[in-house]
């Protein structure tokens, strides 16, 4: 039985991934870890400081882990509040996992990168897999550095590290944790609660997004495809659809004309302005058959439907 470890299981992505994997595989084969004291899941859970290699290695050996999904990170907006801490957590925790792979203690690793690796000098539209990358945030710097290290380990040591450059992720089960695209989740909560929403980005700020179901499917697809099909040894561009705050708000206002959205950009606007408007993910489509299933309309309808049930 292949045992899989999720690091950062209580976050936006980890919550959904743990549910997906436990439905696909034996639930006893999924081990969850996070910095929090307890888990919302009923799966096997351990509190873990991902920076502590000894703690991580102990859990990996105890459960004979073969695959790691390393999701723990400080995100873009939160990262700017404490750059040193962001670098330490994002990079040290990654090195810990890379060393486990290098030493053949684990066989396969998934690590998420981000469109934050791009910067103001990158092309804005249909941003290619290979282009200038000069990120403006510590989160983006850590992700770009992580990509280079993943590729280095894959080539130098023959490890099997797989990665995707995620755009903003829209989900209804767990709130995001301090990213620049968080508005695309928050706005739905305000809509369902019949509250006015004040957006922290300009209304016409166009950014790539991905619905959570597509995000989870993309992880599953890249982790199950034959390794020989993966031409990218660092991190694959990934795209769902591009959207701006007013595009979402207009759809919601059409559903309920009493819903009011105002716009007051803060420091996150500069971060958003440095990111692409749209992403070219042709390499993912060609190498492992990636196709997003959710467009904007389907995403909005799913968010409204599921949040009505949740709230």
VOLOMAR-269542 format. One line per 2 residues: number of its first residue (from 1); for each residue x, y, z of N, C-alpha, C. Coordinates in steps of 0.2 Angstrom, whole numbers. Example, Ala and Ser with C-alpha at 12.3 -4.5 7.8 and 13.67 -1.06 7.14 Angstrom:
BEGIN
1> 66,-28,39,62,-22,39,66,-16,39; 64,-11,35,68,-5,36,64,0,39;
This chain:
BEGIN
1> 4,-6,0,0,0,0,4,6,0; 3,10,-5,7,17,-5,4,22,0;
3> 8,24,4,6,29,9,8,36,7; 4,41,7,5,48,5,4,53,11;
5> 9,57,11,9,62,16,7,69,14; 3,73,17,1,80,15,4,84,20;
7> 9,89,18,11,94,23,8,100,21; 4,103,26,0,109,25,-7,107,24;
9> -9,102,27,-16,99,26,-22,103,27; -21,108,32,-27,112,34,-28,118,30;
11> -24,119,25,-25,125,21,-30,124,15; -31,129,11,-36,129,6,-35,123,1;
13> -29,122,-1,-28,117,-6,-27,110,-2; -24,110,4,-23,104,7,-30,101,10;
15> -35,105,12,-41,102,14,-45,98,8; -44,101,2,-48,98,-3,-44,92,-6;
17> -37,92,-6,-33,87,-8,-34,81,-3; -34,82,3,-34,76,8,-41,73,7;
19> -46,76,6,-53,73,5,-53,69,-2; -50,72,-7,-50,69,-14,-46,62,-13;
21> -40,63,-10,-35,57,-10,-38,51,-5; -42,53,0,-45,48,5,-51,45,1;
23> -54,48,-4,-59,45,-7,-56,40,-13; -51,42,-15,-48,38,-21,-44,32,-18;
25> -40,33,-13,-36,28,-10,-39,26,-3; -36,21,0,-37,19,7,-36,24,12;
27> -41,26,15,-40,32,20,-35,31,25; -33,25,27,-28,24,31,-21,25,28;
29> -21,26,22,-14,27,18,-13,35,17; -17,39,20,-16,46,19,-15,49,26;
31> -9,52,27,-7,55,33,-6,63,32; -10,66,37,-10,73,37,-5,77,42;
33> -2,82,40,2,86,45,1,94,43; 1,97,49,1,105,48,3,108,55;
35> 4,114,55,7,117,61,1,118,66; -5,117,64,-11,118,69,-11,112,74;
37> -14,113,79,-15,108,85,-19,102,82; -24,104,79,-29,98,77,-31,99,70;
39> -34,94,67,-36,94,60,-44,93,60; -47,96,55,-54,96,54,-56,89,51;
41> -51,86,48,-52,79,45,-52,74,50; -55,68,49,-54,62,53,-49,57,51;
43> -45,59,46,-39,55,44,-33,56,49; -28,52,49,-23,52,53,-19,58,53;
45> -18,62,58,-15,69,58,-10,69,64; -5,73,62,1,75,67,2,82,66;
47> 3,86,71,6,92,71,13,92,69; 15,96,64,22,96,62,24,103,60;
49> 30,105,62,34,111,60,38,108,54; 36,111,48,39,108,42,46,110,41;
51> 48,115,45,55,117,45,60,112,49; 57,108,53,61,104,57,61,97,53;
53> 67,96,51,69,90,47,68,84,51; 70,84,57,70,77,61,63,75,62;
55> 58,80,64,51,79,65,48,76,58; 50,79,53,47,77,46,50,70,45;
57> 56,69,45,59,62,44,56,57,48; 55,58,54,52,53,59,45,51,57;
59> 41,56,55,34,54,52,34,50,46; 39,52,41,40,49,35,42,41,36;
61> 46,40,40,49,33,42,44,29,46; 40,33,50,35,29,54,30,26,50;
63> 28,30,45,22,28,41,24,25,34; 31,24,33,34,22,27,31,26,21;
65> 31,32,21,28,37,16,32,36,9; 28,35,4,31,35,-3,30,41,-7;
67> 25,45,-5,24,51,-9,22,57,-4; 25,63,-6,24,69,-1,20,74,-6;
69> 15,77,-3,12,83,-6,14,89,-1; 19,93,-3,21,98,1,18,105,-1;
71> 13,106,3,9,112,2,10,118,7; 14,117,12,15,122,17,19,128,14;
73> 16,134,15,19,140,13,16,146,16; 20,152,16,17,158,17,16,162,10;
75> 9,164,9,8,166,3,10,174,1; 8,176,-4,10,183,-7,9,189,-2;
77> 3,190,-1,1,196,3,4,195,10; 3,190,14,6,188,20,13,189,20;
79> 16,186,15,24,186,14,27,193,15; 24,198,12,26,204,12,27,207,19;
81> 23,205,24,23,207,31,29,205,34; 32,199,32,38,196,36,42,192,31;
83> 46,196,26,50,193,21,54,187,24; 58,189,29,63,184,32,59,177,34;
85> 54,178,37,50,172,39,47,168,33; 45,172,29,42,168,22,48,164,19;
87> 54,168,18,59,164,15,61,158,19; 62,158,25,64,153,30,59,147,29;
89> 52,148,30,47,143,29,47,140,22; 46,144,17,45,142,11,51,138,8;
91> 57,140,10,63,137,7,66,131,11; 66,132,18,69,127,22,64,121,22;
93> 58,122,22,53,116,22,54,112,15; 55,116,9,56,113,3,62,109,3;
95> 68,112,5,74,108,6,74,102,10; 70,102,15,69,96,19,66,90,15;
97> 61,92,11,57,87,7,62,85,1; 66,89,-2,70,88,-7,76,83,-5;
99> 78,84,1,83,79,4,80,72,5; 74,72,7,71,65,8,70,62,1;
101> 69,65,-4,69,62,-11,76,60,-13; 80,65,-12,87,63,-14,90,57,-11;
103> 88,56,-4,91,50,-1,87,44,-1; 82,45,-6,78,39,-8,73,37,-2;
105> 72,41,3,67,39,8,60,40,6; 59,45,1,52,45,-2,53,44,-10;
107> 48,42,-13,49,41,-21,47,47,-25; 42,50,-23,39,55,-27,36,61,-23;
109> 37,67,-26,35,73,-22,31,78,-27; 25,81,-24,22,86,-27,23,93,-23;
111> 25,98,-27,26,104,-24,23,110,-28; 19,114,-25,16,119,-30,20,125,-30;
113> 21,128,-36,24,134,-38,18,139,-39; 19,145,-42,14,150,-43,16,154,-48;
115> 10,158,-51,11,163,-56,15,169,-53; 16,169,-46,20,174,-43,28,174,-45;
117> 30,169,-49,37,168,-51,38,174,-57; 32,176,-60,33,181,-65,33,188,-62;
119> 35,193,-66,36,200,-63,34,205,-68; 35,211,-67,34,216,-72,37,216,-78;
121> 43,212,-79,46,212,-85,44,206,-89; 40,201,-86,37,196,-90,31,198,-94;
123> 30,195,-100,24,196,-104,18,196,-101; 13,200,-102,7,200,-98,2,195,-101;
125> 2,195,-107,-4,191,-110,-1,184,-113; -5,179,-112,-3,172,-114,4,171,-112;
127> 6,172,-106,13,171,-103,15,164,-104; 21,164,-107,24,157,-109,27,154,-104;
129> 28,147,-105,32,143,-100,39,146,-99; 42,148,-104,49,150,-104,49,158,-106;
131> 51,162,-101,51,169,-102,55,172,-97; 56,179,-97,59,183,-91,55,182,-85;
133> 58,180,-80,55,180,-73,59,184,-68; 56,189,-66,59,194,-61,54,195,-56;
135> 52,191,-51,47,192,-46,48,198,-42; 43,201,-40,43,207,-35,41,206,-28;
137> 39,200,-26,37,198,-20,42,193,-17; 43,192,-10,47,187,-7,44,180,-9;
139> 37,180,-9,34,174,-11,36,171,-18; 36,176,-22,38,174,-29,45,173,-30;
141> 49,176,-26,56,174,-26,57,167,-23; 54,166,-18,55,159,-15,52,154,-20;
143> 47,155,-23,44,150,-28,49,149,-34; 51,155,-36,56,154,-42,62,150,-40;
145> 65,152,-34,71,148,-32,69,141,-31; 63,140,-28,61,133,-27,61,129,-34;
147> 58,132,-39,58,129,-45,65,127,-48; 70,132,-47,76,130,-49,79,124,-45;
149> 78,124,-39,80,119,-35,77,112,-36; 71,112,-38,67,106,-40,70,103,-46;
151> 71,108,-51,74,105,-57,82,103,-56; 85,106,-52,92,104,-50,92,97,-47;
153> 88,96,-42,88,89,-39,85,84,-44; 80,86,-48,78,81,-53,84,79,-58;
155> 88,83,-60,93,82,-65,99,79,-62; 101,82,-56,107,80,-53,107,74,-49;
157> 101,73,-46,100,67,-41,95,62,-44; 92,63,-49,87,58,-52,81,58,-47;
159> 79,63,-44,73,63,-40,67,64,-44; 61,63,-41,55,63,-45,50,69,-42;
161> 52,75,-43,48,81,-40,44,84,-46; 38,84,-44,33,87,-49,30,93,-47;
163> 29,98,-51,26,104,-49,22,108,-54; 17,112,-52,13,116,-56,13,123,-53;
165> 13,128,-58,13,135,-57,5,137,-56; 3,137,-50,-5,138,-49,-6,146,-50;
167> -12,147,-53,-15,154,-53,-18,155,-47; -23,160,-46,-27,160,-40,-32,154,-40;
169> -33,152,-34,-38,146,-33,-44,148,-30; -50,147,-33,-56,148,-30,-60,142,-27;
171> -61,142,-21,-64,136,-18,-69,139,-12; -74,134,-11,-79,136,-6,-78,133,1;
173> -74,128,2,-74,124,8,-69,128,13; -64,130,11,-59,133,15,-57,140,13;
175> -56,145,17,-54,152,15,-47,152,13; -45,156,8,-38,156,7,-34,160,13;
177> -27,159,12,-24,161,18,-19,167,17; -21,172,14,-16,178,13,-13,179,6;
179> -17,177,1,-15,178,-6,-17,185,-9; -15,186,-15,-17,192,-18,-23,191,-22;
181> -25,185,-23,-31,183,-27,-37,181,-22; -36,183,-16,-41,180,-11,-48,184,-12;
183> -48,189,-15,-55,193,-16,-60,188,-20; -57,184,-24,-61,180,-29,-65,174,-25;
185> -63,173,-18,-67,169,-14,-71,173,-9; -68,178,-6,-71,183,-1,-78,186,-4;
187> -78,188,-10,-83,191,-13,-89,187,-13; -89,180,-14,-94,175,-14,-97,175,-7;
189> -93,175,-2,-95,174,5,-99,181,7; -97,186,5,-101,192,6,-108,192,2;
191> -108,190,-4,-114,189,-8,-119,185,-4; -117,179,-2,-121,174,1,-124,177,8;
193> -120,180,11,-122,183,18,-125,190,17; -126,192,11,-130,198,9,-126,204,13;
195> -120,204,12,-116,210,15,-113,213,9; -111,220,10,-107,224,5,-100,221,5;
197> -97,221,-1,-90,219,-2,-86,224,-4; -80,226,0,-75,230,-2,-69,227,-5;
199> -68,227,-11,-62,224,-15,-56,227,-14; -50,224,-13,-44,227,-12,-40,228,-18;
201> -43,226,-24,-40,227,-31,-44,231,-35; -41,234,-40,-45,238,-45,-50,234,-48;
203> -56,237,-51,-61,232,-53,-59,229,-60; -54,232,-64,-52,229,-70,-46,225,-70;
205> -44,223,-64,-37,219,-63,-38,212,-66; -36,211,-71,-37,204,-74,-31,199,-72;
207> -33,193,-69,-28,189,-67,-31,181,-68; -26,177,-69,-28,170,-71,-31,167,-64;
209> -36,162,-65,-39,159,-59,-40,152,-61; -41,148,-56,-43,141,-57,-48,138,-51;
211> -53,135,-54,-58,132,-49,-54,126,-45; -56,125,-39,-53,121,-34,-54,113,-37;
213> -59,112,-40,-60,105,-43,-55,104,-49; -53,109,-53,-48,108,-58,-41,108,-55;
215> -40,112,-49,-34,112,-46,-32,105,-43; -37,102,-40,-36,95,-37,-35,90,-43;
217> -39,90,-48,-38,86,-54,-31,87,-57; -28,93,-57,-22,94,-60,-16,91,-56;
219> -17,91,-50,-12,88,-45,-12,80,-46; -18,77,-47,-19,70,-48,-16,68,-54;
221> -18,72,-59,-15,70,-66,-8,70,-67; -5,75,-64,3,76,-65,6,71,-60;
223> 3,69,-55,6,64,-50,5,57,-53; 1,55,-57,-1,49,-59,2,47,-67;
225> 4,53,-70,6,52,-77,13,48,-77; 15,45,-82,22,42,-83,27,47,-83;
227> 32,46,-79,37,51,-78,41,53,-84; 41,48,-89,44,49,-95,41,55,-100;
229> 35,56,-98,31,61,-102,32,68,-100; 35,69,-94,36,76,-91,42,79,-94;
231> 41,83,-99,47,87,-102,50,93,-97; 45,95,-93,47,101,-88,49,98,-82;
233> 55,99,-80,58,97,-74,58,102,-68; 55,108,-69,54,113,-64,47,113,-62;
235> 43,117,-66,36,118,-64,32,120,-70; 26,117,-71,22,118,-77,18,124,-76;
237> 17,128,-82,12,133,-82,5,130,-82; 0,133,-78,-6,130,-78,-11,136,-78;
239> -17,134,-82,-22,140,-83,-29,137,-83; -34,141,-80,-41,139,-80,-44,144,-85;
241> -45,150,-82,-48,156,-85,-45,163,-82; -46,168,-85,-44,175,-83,-50,179,-81;
243> -50,182,-75,-56,186,-73,-53,192,-69; -58,197,-69,-57,203,-65,-62,204,-60;
245> -61,208,-55,-66,209,-50,-73,211,-52; -73,215,-57,-79,218,-60,-83,212,-64;
247> -79,208,-67,-82,202,-70,-86,198,-66; -83,196,-60,-87,192,-55,-93,196,-52;
249> -91,202,-50,-96,206,-47,-102,208,-51; -101,209,-58,-107,210,-62,-111,204,-63;
251> -108,198,-63,-112,192,-63,-117,191,-57; -114,192,-51,-117,192,-45,-123,197,-44;
253> -121,203,-46,-126,209,-46,-132,207,-50; -131,204,-56,-136,202,-60,-141,197,-57;
255> -138,192,-53,-142,188,-49,-145,191,-43; -142,196,-40,-145,200,-35,-143,207,-35;
257> -148,211,-38,-146,218,-39,-145,222,-33; -146,219,-27,-145,223,-20,-138,222,-18;
259> -134,218,-21,-127,216,-19,-123,222,-21; -119,225,-17,-115,231,-18,-108,229,-17;
261> -104,231,-22,-97,230,-22,-93,237,-23; -88,238,-19,-84,244,-20,-77,242,-20;
263> -73,247,-23,-66,245,-24,-61,250,-21; -57,248,-16,-52,252,-13,-45,248,-13;
265> -42,249,-18,-35,245,-19,-30,247,-13; -27,241,-11,-22,242,-6,-15,240,-9;
267> -10,238,-4,-4,236,-7,-4,230,-11; -9,226,-11,-10,220,-15,-11,222,-23;
269> -13,228,-24,-13,230,-31,-7,230,-35; -1,232,-31,5,232,-35,7,225,-36;
271> 6,220,-32,8,213,-33,4,211,-39; -3,212,-39,-7,210,-44,-5,213,-51;
273> -3,219,-51,-1,222,-57,6,219,-60; 10,216,-56,16,213,-58,15,206,-61;
275> 9,203,-60,7,196,-63,4,196,-70; 4,190,-73,1,190,-80,-6,191,-80;
277> -9,193,-85,-16,193,-87,-19,186,-89; -15,183,-92,-17,176,-94,-11,172,-95;
279> -12,165,-95,-6,160,-95,-7,155,-101; -1,154,-104,0,149,-109,2,142,-106;
281> -3,137,-106,-1,131,-103,-1,125,-108; 2,127,-114,2,122,-119,7,116,-117;
283> 12,117,-113,16,111,-112,12,106,-107; 8,109,-103,4,104,-99,-1,100,-103;
285> -4,104,-108,-9,101,-112,-5,95,-116; 1,97,-119,4,92,-123,7,86,-119;
287> 10,87,-114,14,82,-110,9,77,-106; 4,80,-103,0,75,-99,-8,77,-99;
289> -10,80,-105,-17,80,-107,-21,85,-103; -18,90,-100,-22,95,-96,-27,99,-99;
291> -33,99,-97,-39,103,-99,-43,105,-93; -44,111,-92,-48,114,-87,-55,113,-89;
293> -59,111,-84,-66,109,-85,-71,115,-83; -68,120,-79,-72,125,-76,-70,132,-79;
295> -75,135,-82,-74,142,-85,-77,147,-79; -78,153,-81,-80,158,-76,-87,157,-74;
297> -92,156,-78,-99,155,-77,-100,148,-73; -97,143,-74,-97,137,-71,-95,137,-64;
299> -89,141,-63,-86,142,-57,-91,146,-52; -94,152,-55,-98,156,-51,-104,152,-49;
301> -107,148,-53,-113,144,-51,-111,139,-46; -106,136,-46,-104,131,-41,-102,134,-34;
303> -99,140,-34,-98,144,-28,-104,146,-25; -109,149,-28,-115,151,-26,-119,145,-23;
305> -119,140,-27,-123,134,-25,-120,131,-18; -114,130,-18,-111,126,-12,-110,131,-6;
307> -109,137,-7,-109,142,-1,-116,143,2; -121,142,-2,-128,143,1,-129,137,5;
309> -126,131,3,-127,125,8,-123,126,14; -117,128,13,-112,129,18,-114,134,24;
311> -116,140,21,-117,145,26,-125,146,28;
